Amino acid sequence: MQRLDKVNYYLDIAMTVAERSTCLRKCYGAILVKSDEIISTGYNGAPRGRKNCVDLGMCTREQLNIPSGERYELCRSVHAEANCIISAARRDTLGATLYLACRDPRSGEIVPGTTSCMMCRKLIINAGIQQVVIRDSATDYRVVHVEDWIREDDSLPAQG
């Protein structure tokens, strides 16, 4: 028997957290780990007490044909990364690693190539998280150093 490596262990847990997602478009799960200890978890869903898209049977952004990555202010959900950060104390987010996994709610398949939106990147940066590990397949993943998001500031207008 071959033992599962630690990164995929944490990504499997993030994938399980995504099972709680209430989004009709993409189901995200996130866990925050520091010193080999899980600090918090988060999945995408409506704010506490509000109706979830899965309960309403509709997604406003989907009904309006809004492409992925645009007009998040119309989304009912709080993103997985944000919920994960909200549930943690700052002393625990400093220098931590966030593990992120996404699955398609219709097929149940892992969605490769996903990343945090610009709003979540800002939260991750301010929380002092050091890196984000993103699942691309059952065993493949990418490691994003948050310092790169700071240096490659995507909130500035394109030069050229």
Kinemage of the C-alpha trace (Angstrom):
@kinemage 1
@onewidth
@group {chain A} dominant
@subgroup {mainchain}
@vectorlist {calphas} color= white
{ca met a 1} P 0.000 0.000 0.000
{ca gln a 2} L 1.328 3.432 -0.973
{ca arg a 3} L 0.645 6.202 1.514
{ca leu a 4} L -1.084 9.327 0.233
{ca asp a 5} L 1.190 12.367 0.184
{ca lys a 6} L 0.331 15.222 2.568
{ca val a 7} L -0.667 17.741 -0.129
{ca asn a 8} L -3.206 15.379 -1.683
{ca tyr a 9} L -4.427 14.457 1.803
{ca tyr a 10} L -5.294 18.112 2.421
{ca leu a 11} L -6.724 18.542 -1.084
{ca asp a 12} L -8.945 15.490 -0.512
{ca ile a 13} L -10.254 17.162 2.639
{ca ala a 14} L -10.904 20.377 0.668
{ca met a 15} L -12.768 18.272 -1.896
{ca thr a 16} L -14.927 16.824 0.880
{ca val a 17} L -15.619 20.333 2.192
{ca ala a 18} L -16.796 21.257 -1.340
{ca glu a 19} L -19.574 18.674 -0.895
{ca arg a 20} L -21.270 21.245 1.396
{ca ser a 21} L -21.313 23.881 -1.362
{ca thr a 22} L -24.735 25.177 -2.378
{ca cys a 23} L -23.695 26.740 -5.688
{ca leu a 24} L -25.254 25.554 -8.937
{ca arg a 25} L -22.243 26.619 -11.064
{ca lys a 26} L -19.136 25.384 -9.243
{ca cys a 27} L -18.613 23.770 -5.860
{ca tyr a 28} L -15.510 24.990 -4.048
{ca gly a 29} L -13.986 23.753 -0.828
{ca ala a 30} L -11.091 25.347 1.024
{ca ile a 31} L -9.090 24.482 4.098
{ca leu a 32} L -6.509 26.566 5.878
{ca val a 33} L -3.501 24.710 7.289
{ca lys a 34} L -0.712 25.995 9.504
{ca ser a 35} L 2.024 23.925 11.135
{ca asp a 36} L 0.388 20.766 9.784
{ca glu a 37} L -2.881 21.557 11.593
{ca ile a 38} L -6.222 22.371 9.967
{ca ile a 39} L -7.241 25.828 11.176
{ca ser a 40} L -10.542 26.316 9.349
{ca thr a 41} L -12.658 25.200 6.410
{ca gly a 42} L -14.974 26.982 4.000
{ca tyr a 43} L -17.250 26.279 1.066
{ca asn a 44} L -19.221 28.562 -1.226
{ca gly a 45} L -22.786 29.270 -0.216
{ca ala a 46} L -25.207 32.065 0.684
{ca pro a 47} L -24.615 34.073 3.869
{ca arg a 48} L -25.992 32.447 7.019
{ca gly a 49} L -29.766 32.659 7.160
{ca arg a 50} L -30.241 33.497 3.479
{ca lys a 51} L -31.590 31.072 0.906
{ca asn a 52} L -29.008 29.176 -1.130
{ca cys a 53} L -29.114 28.910 -4.927
{ca val a 54} L -29.570 25.146 -4.640
{ca asp a 55} L -32.692 25.776 -2.487
{ca leu a 56} L -34.015 28.420 -4.890
{ca gly a 57} L -33.275 26.221 -7.889
{ca met a 58} L -31.660 29.087 -9.769
{ca cys a 59} L -28.500 31.119 -10.139
{ca thr a 60} L -28.932 34.826 -10.899
{ca arg a 61} L -25.621 35.051 -12.756
{ca glu a 62} L -26.525 32.013 -14.857
{ca gln a 63} L -29.980 33.409 -15.676
{ca leu a 64} L -28.353 36.634 -16.856
{ca asn a 65} L -25.709 34.702 -18.883
{ca ile a 66} L -22.877 36.356 -16.971
{ca pro a 67} L -19.523 34.741 -17.838
{ca ser a 68} L -17.392 33.146 -15.153
{ca gly a 69} L -15.234 35.678 -13.341
{ca glu a 70} L -17.576 38.653 -13.856
{ca arg a 71} L -20.197 40.523 -11.823
{ca tyr a 72} L -19.643 38.719 -8.518
{ca glu a 73} L -21.765 41.332 -6.760
{ca leu a 74} L -24.791 39.536 -8.230
{ca cys a 75} L -23.740 36.190 -6.745
{ca arg a 76} L -25.592 34.980 -3.635
{ca ser a 77} L -22.575 33.020 -2.386
{ca val a 78} L -19.744 33.877 -0.083
{ca his a 79} L -16.723 32.193 -1.662
{ca ala a 80} L -14.989 29.215 -0.051
{ca glu a 81} L -11.741 31.118 0.503
{ca ala a 82} L -13.601 34.002 2.173
{ca asn a 83} L -15.559 31.652 4.446
{ca cys a 84} L -12.333 29.881 5.375
{ca ile a 85} L -10.627 33.176 6.278
{ca ile a 86} L -13.690 34.448 8.180
{ca ser a 87} L -13.561 31.336 10.373
{ca ala a 88} L -9.898 31.773 11.329
{ca ala a 89} L -8.052 34.136 13.640
{ca arg a 90} L -5.443 36.345 11.959
{ca arg a 91} L -2.676 34.875 14.100
{ca asp a 92} L -3.518 31.532 12.460
{ca thr a 93} L -3.712 32.831 8.875
{ca leu a 94} L -0.266 34.465 8.941
{ca gly a 95} L 2.095 32.198 7.014
{ca ala a 96} L -0.576 29.513 6.486
{ca thr a 97} L -1.389 27.516 3.356
{ca leu a 98} L -4.850 27.503 1.800
{ca tyr a 99} L -5.851 24.323 -0.071
{ca leu a 100} L -8.534 24.815 -2.723
{ca ala a 101} L -10.537 22.271 -4.703
{ca cys a 102} L -13.414 22.680 -7.151
{ca arg a 103} L -15.891 20.264 -8.669
{ca asp a 104} L -18.638 20.669 -11.247
{ca pro a 105} L -22.006 20.214 -9.473
{ca arg a 106} L -23.581 18.591 -12.547
{ca ser a 107} L -20.897 16.019 -13.355
{ca gly a 108} L -19.164 15.794 -9.972
{ca glu a 109} L -15.822 16.023 -11.810
{ca ile a 110} L -12.832 18.033 -10.606
{ca val a 111} L -12.596 21.367 -12.431
{ca pro a 112} L -8.955 21.861 -13.490
{ca gly a 113} L -7.378 25.278 -13.931
{ca thr a 114} L -9.454 27.073 -11.310
{ca thr a 115} L -8.053 29.867 -9.199
{ca ser a 116} L -9.194 32.417 -6.658
{ca cys a 117} L -11.119 35.437 -7.958
{ca met a 118} L -9.698 38.943 -7.578
{ca met a 119} L -11.826 39.607 -4.479
{ca cys a 120} L -10.623 36.432 -2.742
{ca arg a 121} L -7.032 37.167 -3.730
{ca lys a 122} L -7.283 40.460 -1.842
{ca leu a 123} L -8.586 38.639 1.243
{ca ile a 124} L -5.854 35.997 0.985
{ca ile a 125} L -3.165 38.680 0.683
{ca asn a 126} L -4.469 40.667 3.661
{ca ala a 127} L -4.877 37.515 5.766
{ca gly a 128} L -1.133 36.924 5.376
{ca ile a 129} L -1.584 33.509 3.779
{ca gln a 130} L 1.708 32.366 2.267
{ca gln a 131} L 0.585 30.009 -0.494
{ca val a 132} L -2.486 28.549 -2.166
{ca val a 133} L -2.462 24.951 -3.388
{ca ile a 134} L -5.069 24.315 -6.095
{ca arg a 135} L -6.250 20.874 -7.224
{ca asp a 136} L -6.211 20.210 -10.998
{ca ser a 137} L -6.858 16.446 -10.994
{ca ala a 138} L -7.107 13.606 -8.499
{ca thr a 139} L -3.337 13.854 -7.889
{ca asp a 140} L -2.121 16.980 -9.754
{ca tyr a 141} L -2.059 20.430 -8.215
{ca arg a 142} L -0.505 23.862 -8.531
{ca val a 143} L 1.196 25.868 -5.808
{ca val a 144} L 0.678 29.614 -6.014
{ca his a 145} L 2.932 31.796 -3.902
{ca val a 146} L 0.813 34.709 -2.686
{ca glu a 147} L 3.846 36.968 -3.086
{ca asp a 148} L 3.377 36.473 -6.864
{ca trp a 149} L -0.197 37.846 -6.630
{ca ile a 150} L 1.171 40.879 -4.795
{ca arg a 151} L 3.940 41.472 -7.353
{ca glu a 152} L 1.757 40.765 -10.421
{ca asp a 153} L -0.992 43.164 -9.315
{ca asp a 154} L -4.005 42.278 -11.518
{ca ser a 155} L -6.016 45.177 -10.060
{ca leu a 156} L -3.943 47.724 -12.015
{ca pro a 157} L -4.999 48.707 -15.561
{ca ala a 158} L -3.050 46.996 -18.326
{ca gln a 159} L -0.029 48.953 -19.529
{ca gly a 160} L 0.711 49.170 -23.173
